[in-house]
Amino acid sequence: MIAQAEALSANCDAAVHALETAGLAVRVAEPLRGDAGVLEIETGAGDSAVLRAVIDAHFHPADLLVSDHRPTVPSVFVSDMDSTMIGQECIDELADFAGIKDQIAAITERAMQGELDFAEALTERVRLLGGLGEDAIVQCLDERIRDMPGAVTLVATLKAHGCRTVLVTGGFHQFADPVAERLGFEQVVGNRLATAHGRLTGGLVGDIVDSSVKQRVLREEMARHGGTSLATGDGANDIPMLVAAHYGLAYHAKPKARLAANGAIDRGDLTSVLRLLGVAEGEWA
């Protein structure tokens, strides 16, 4: 089993001691580029959980990935959008134009924490936006929505190494399509806000993209392309996708998502994903 983690470089001796105290036999402990390090341990039942616990106890916050083999560039990358590839929750920012951001943001937070059913929470929030002009979407995109640091480099580098890239979001195509084009994603899966006469109706077009759809998209892409998969996300709605991926990285995530994933980015930006996959900076696009 392999653990790659930011901050291990300066603390490898402490990490080895902590792991051996926990009963894990360390075969390799080596520094990598910058702050990154690799720990290779003898595998056994429960080792992954123990390894994560030791890293969290001694090095949190840390950017880490626990895997049963040395990570490499995946063949498929499926990512959440809001608070992962962009720094905002689009529905919260759009609600600000309707003067109800606090009300909708409170529902969003509870849904992301896994306290509310996602589909019900989405339906309620969209209903509250009924009557808002479509021009607010354009203005919101222009004024509020910003890429996460490292997003462009991450997507471009993965594509340059032959990886298929898909943006899958519980948010809306009206935001996700331009974001995906800007970042370089090859496909978008998301919800669509219903409109009529230049205004939001308060409804959605088609079925809701929820956690089960996110997981299904990842599995379908894997069936087509094979190899290994990478998923990134930050909320409870991303958990099935993160768990299904070979490398599931929770990005500055809610506690439930972070616990479920086999990796986490707590310190760095999205280029930390590349470091954890073992891609040298000289190989970045």
FIDOFI-564733 format. One record per residue (C-alpha): residue number from 1; residue in three letters; x, y, z. Coordinates in nm, 3 decimals, padded with zeros to 5 digits. Each point is the difference from the previous one (the first is absolute). Layout:
     n   res        xx        yy        zz
   NUM   ALA         X         Y         Z
...
***
This chain:
     n   res        xx        yy        zz
     1   MET    00.000    00.000    00.000
     2   ILE    00.127    00.347   -00.092
     3   ALA   -00.064    00.333    00.167
     4   GLN    00.109    00.318   -00.173
     5   ALA   -00.050    00.313    00.202
     6   GLU    00.108    00.360    00.008
     7   ALA    00.196    00.085    00.316
     8   LEU    00.138   -00.354    00.039
     9   SER    00.338    00.102   -00.137
    10   ALA    00.102    00.194    00.308
    11   ASN   -00.160   -00.250    00.234
    12   CYS    00.082   -00.341   -00.147
    13   ASP    00.173   -00.125    00.315
    14   ALA   -00.296    00.100    00.214
    15   ALA   -00.239   -00.161   -00.247
    16   VAL    00.196   -00.326   -00.003
    17   HIS    00.008   -00.010    00.380
    18   ALA   -00.373    00.071    00.025
    19   LEU   -00.085   -00.271   -00.253
    20   GLU    00.225   -00.261    00.159
    21   THR   -00.147    00.084    00.338
    22   ALA   -00.340   -00.068   -00.155
    23   GLY    00.125   -00.343   -00.110
    24   LEU    00.068    00.071   -00.368
    25   ALA    00.327   -00.112   -00.158
    26   VAL    00.149    00.282   -00.211
    27   ARG    00.198   -00.124   -00.300
    28   VAL    00.080    00.333   -00.166
    29   ALA    00.002    00.354    00.133
    30   GLU    00.129    00.256   -00.243
    31   PRO   -00.041    00.371   -00.072
    32   LEU   -00.139    00.113   -00.333
    33   ARG   -00.014    00.338   -00.173
    34   GLY   -00.056    00.300    00.222
    35   ASP   -00.189   -00.097    00.313
    36   ALA   -00.118   -00.336   -00.131
    37   GLY    00.101   -00.337    00.139
    38   VAL   -00.076   -00.366   -00.058
    39   LEU   -00.060   -00.266    00.263
    40   GLU   -00.030   -00.361   -00.110
    41   ILE   -00.127   -00.245    00.259
    42   GLU   -00.072   -00.370    00.027
    43   THR   -00.363   -00.049   -00.091
    44   GLY   -00.260   -00.159    00.221
    45   ALA   -00.360    00.029    00.112
    46   GLY   -00.076    00.345    00.130
    47   ASP    00.334    00.147   -00.105
    48   SER   -00.156    00.271   -00.212
    49   ALA   -00.208    00.133    00.288
    50   VAL    00.297   -00.014    00.236
    51   LEU    00.224    00.176   -00.249
    52   ARG   -00.253    00.280   -00.053
    53   ALA   -00.043    00.036    00.376
    54   VAL    00.374    00.029    00.061
    55   ILE    00.045    00.260   -00.274
    56   ASP   -00.298    00.200    00.124
    57   ALA    00.123   -00.015    00.358
    58   HIS    00.356    00.108   -00.075
    59   PHE   -00.012    00.205   -00.318
    60   HIS   -00.348    00.150   -00.039
    61   PRO   -00.063    00.202   -00.206
    62   ALA    00.172   -00.208   -00.266
    63   ASP   -00.052   -00.075   -00.367
    64   LEU   -00.004   -00.377   -00.015
    65   LEU   -00.091   -00.303   -00.207
    66   VAL   -00.009   -00.356    00.130
    67   SER    00.013   -00.269   -00.268
    68   ASP    00.088   -00.368   -00.037
    69   HIS    00.257    00.088   -00.267
    70   ARG    00.210    00.294   -00.111
    71   PRO   -00.245    00.255   -00.147
    72   THR    00.022    00.093   -00.364
    73   VAL   -00.190    00.217   -00.247
    74   PRO   -00.351   -00.146   -00.033
    75   SER   -00.183   -00.079   -00.321
    76   VAL   -00.319    00.173    00.121
    77   PHE   -00.049    00.316    00.206
    78   VAL   -00.349    00.088    00.125
    79   SER   -00.042    00.311    00.214
    80   ASP   -00.260    00.194    00.188
    81   MET   -00.021    00.371   -00.089
    82   ASP   -00.123    00.227    00.281
    83   SER    00.263    00.056    00.273
    84   THR    00.227   -00.246   -00.182
    85   MET    00.081    00.126   -00.350
    86   ILE   -00.139    00.346    00.080
    87   GLY    00.015    00.185    00.328
    88   GLN   -00.371    00.067    00.035
    89   GLU   -00.337   -00.175    00.036
    90   CYS   -00.178    00.132   -00.310
    91   ILE   -00.349   -00.026    00.143
    92   ASP    00.100    00.205    00.305
    93   GLU    00.154    00.272   -00.214
    94   LEU   -00.302    00.004   -00.232
    95   ALA   -00.227    00.028    00.303
    96   ASP    00.180    00.319    00.095
    97   PHE   -00.146    00.163   -00.311
    98   ALA   -00.345   -00.097    00.129
    99   GLY    00.078    00.138    00.346
   100   ILE   -00.026   -00.340    00.171
   101   LYS    00.361   -00.119    00.019
   102   ASP    00.002   -00.063    00.376
   103   GLN   -00.317   -00.207   -00.022
   104   ILE    00.124   -00.217   -00.286
   105   ALA    00.359   -00.023    00.126
   106   ALA   -00.124   -00.148    00.327
   107   ILE   -00.179   -00.277   -00.193
   108   THR    00.308   -00.055   -00.217
   109   GLU    00.227   -00.041    00.300
   110   ARG   -00.228   -00.256    00.165
   111   ALA   -00.024   -00.197   -00.326
   112   MET    00.379    00.005   -00.045
   113   GLN    00.045   -00.123    00.356
   114   GLY   -00.233   -00.290   -00.076
   115   GLU   -00.273    00.123    00.235
   116   LEU   -00.267    00.039   -00.270
   117   ASP   -00.109   -00.211   -00.296
   118   PHE    00.178    00.153   -00.298
   119   ALA   -00.286   -00.021   -00.248
   120   GLU   -00.251    00.152    00.242
   121   ALA    00.241    00.276    00.098
   122   LEU    00.075    00.079   -00.365
   123   THR   -00.366    00.007   -00.097
   124   GLU   -00.080    00.238    00.286
   125   ARG    00.285    00.236   -00.081
   126   VAL   -00.085    00.010   -00.369
   127   ARG   -00.363    00.072    00.084
   128   LEU    00.109    00.302    00.202
   129   LEU    00.179    00.138   -00.308
   130   GLY   -00.318    00.003   -00.209
   131   GLY   -00.054    00.334   -00.175
   132   LEU    00.368    00.100   -00.009
   133   GLY    00.107    00.132   -00.341
   134   GLU    00.231   -00.213   -00.215
   135   ASP    00.233    00.297   -00.032
   136   ALA    00.095   -00.056    00.365
   137   ILE    00.174   -00.323   -00.105
   138   VAL    00.219    00.183   -00.249
   139   GLN    00.080    00.270    00.253
   140   CYS    00.071   -00.256    00.271
   141   LEU    00.238   -00.191   -00.225
   142   ASP    00.183    00.317   -00.093
   143   GLU    00.022    00.156    00.345
   144   ARG    00.003   -00.286    00.251
   145   ILE    00.115   -00.334   -00.140
   146   ARG    00.376   -00.057    00.018
   147   ASP    00.212   -00.307   -00.073
   148   MET    00.169   -00.172    00.288
   149   PRO    00.378    00.058    00.000
   150   GLY    00.167   -00.277   -00.197
   151   ALA   -00.318   -00.115   -00.178
   152   VAL    00.119    00.089   -00.351
   153   THR    00.340   -00.164    00.057
   154   LEU   -00.155   -00.314    00.145
   155   VAL   -00.243   -00.060   -00.285
   156   ALA    00.249    00.091   -00.273
   157   THR    00.270   -00.223    00.146
   158   LEU   -00.228   -00.300    00.040
   159   LYS   -00.123    00.042   -00.360
   160   ALA    00.358    00.032   -00.124
   161   HIS    00.068   -00.340    00.158
   162   GLY   -00.298   -00.157   -00.179
   163   CYS   -00.258    00.025    00.278
   164   ARG   -00.372    00.038   -00.078
   165   THR   -00.150    00.297    00.195
   166   VAL   -00.365    00.037    00.105
   167   LEU   -00.162    00.273    00.210
   168   VAL   -00.302   -00.138    00.186
   169   THR   -00.196    00.234    00.222
   170   GLY   -00.313    00.028    00.207
   171   GLY    00.005    00.360   -00.121
   172   PHE   -00.120    00.131   -00.332
   173   HIS    00.101   -00.022   -00.365
   174   GLN   -00.045    00.376   -00.031
   175   PHE    00.309    00.032    00.220
   176   ALA    00.176   -00.332   -00.060
   177   ASP    00.018    00.025   -00.380
   178   PRO    00.203    00.324   -00.008
   179   VAL    00.211   -00.113    00.297
   180   ALA    00.078   -00.331   -00.173
   181   GLU    00.093    00.177   -00.323
   182   ARG    00.230    00.236    00.186
   183   LEU    00.170   -00.279    00.195
   184   GLY    00.017   -00.246   -00.288
   185   PHE   -00.234   -00.279    00.114
   186   GLU   -00.116   -00.224   -00.283
   187   GLN   -00.349   -00.076    00.131
   188   VAL   -00.252    00.156    00.240
   189   VAL   -00.275   -00.172    00.197
   190   GLY   -00.227    00.222    00.208
   191   ASN   -00.344    00.137    00.073
   192   ARG   -00.170    00.263   -00.210
   193   LEU   -00.203    00.292    00.132
   194   ALA   -00.338    00.031   -00.174
   195   THR   -00.072    00.338   -00.155
   196   ALA   -00.292    00.172   -00.170
   197   HIS   -00.036    00.351   -00.138
   198   GLY    00.349    00.095    00.116
   199   ARG   -00.047   -00.108    00.362
   200   LEU    00.061   -00.306    00.218
   201   THR   -00.318   -00.197    00.054
   202   GLY    00.108   -00.146    00.334
   203   GLY    00.033   -00.347   -00.150
   204   LEU    00.251   -00.227   -00.171
   205   VAL    00.011   -00.162   -00.341
   206   GLY    00.035   -00.381    00.014
   207   ASP    00.118   -00.229    00.275
   208   ILE    00.211    00.125    00.289
   209   VAL    00.375   -00.067    00.000
   210   ASP    00.068   -00.125    00.352
   211   SER    00.261   -00.218    00.170
   212   SER   -00.120   -00.318   -00.174
   213   VAL    00.034    00.165   -00.342
   214   LYS    00.351    00.121    00.084
   215   GLN    00.102   -00.353    00.093
   216   ARG   -00.167   -00.143   -00.311
   217   VAL    00.183    00.244   -00.228
   218   LEU    00.333   -00.104    00.148
   219   ARG   -00.080   -00.370   -00.041
   220   GLU   -00.120    00.049   -00.358
   221   GLU    00.316    00.188   -00.093
   222   MET    00.209   -00.274    00.155
   223   ALA   -00.190   -00.263   -00.197
   224   ARG    00.082    00.189   -00.322
   225   HIS    00.362    00.091    00.070
   226   GLY    00.129   -00.251    00.257
   227   GLY    00.313    00.064    00.205
   228   THR   -00.020    00.198    00.320
   229   SER   -00.230    00.282    00.106
   230   LEU    00.034    00.326    00.191
   231   ALA   -00.285    00.192    00.161
   232   THR    00.003    00.330    00.186
   233   GLY   -00.278    00.156    00.206
   234   ASP   -00.074    00.173    00.326
   235   GLY   -00.347   -00.087    00.129
   236   ALA   -00.221   -00.289    00.109
   237   ASN   -00.151   -00.013   -00.348
   238   ASP    00.343   -00.102   -00.133
   239   ILE    00.058   -00.293    00.236
   240   PRO   -00.118   -00.288   -00.224
   241   MET    00.214    00.133   -00.285
   242   LEU    00.304    00.045    00.225
   243   VAL   -00.036   -00.350    00.141
   244   ALA   -00.044   -00.157   -00.345
   245   ALA    00.316    00.159   -00.140
   246   HIS    00.343   -00.157    00.031
   247   TYR    00.124    00.339    00.120
   248   GLY   -00.276    00.190    00.180
   249   LEU    00.131    00.338    00.113
   250   ALA   -00.212    00.215    00.229
   251   TYR    00.092    00.361   -00.076
   252   HIS   -00.015    00.232    00.305
   253   ALA   -00.303   -00.210    00.076
   254   LYS   -00.279   -00.040    00.250
   255   PRO    00.085   -00.254    00.274
   256   LYS   -00.217   -00.284   -00.134
   257   ALA    00.146    00.027   -00.349
   258   ARG    00.355    00.018    00.131
   259   LEU   -00.048   -00.308    00.216
   260   ALA   -00.149   -00.203   -00.285
   261   ALA    00.271    00.079   -00.257
   262   ASN    00.338   -00.172   -00.016
   263   GLY    00.174    00.333   -00.040
   264   ALA   -00.039    00.364    00.092
   265   ILE    00.129    00.342   -00.098
   266   ASP   -00.005    00.210    00.317
   267   ARG    00.291    00.238   -00.059
   268   GLY    00.079    00.055   -00.364
   269   ASP   -00.181    00.095   -00.319
   270   LEU   -00.108   -00.237   -00.277
   271   THR    00.356   -00.049   -00.123
   272   SER    00.050   -00.204    00.318
   273   VAL   -00.203   -00.271   -00.175
   274   LEU    00.278   -00.026   -00.258
   275   ARG    00.268   -00.021    00.267
   276   LEU   -00.185   -00.279    00.178
   277   LEU   -00.030   -00.189   -00.328
   278   GLY    00.375    00.027   -00.043
   279   VAL   -00.002    00.244   -00.294
   280   ALA    00.313    00.214    00.008
   281   GLU   -00.046    00.375   -00.045
   282   GLY    00.207   -00.019   -00.315
   283   GLU   -00.270   -00.223   -00.147
   284   TRP   -00.286    00.241    00.071
   285   ALA   -00.184    00.156   -00.292
***
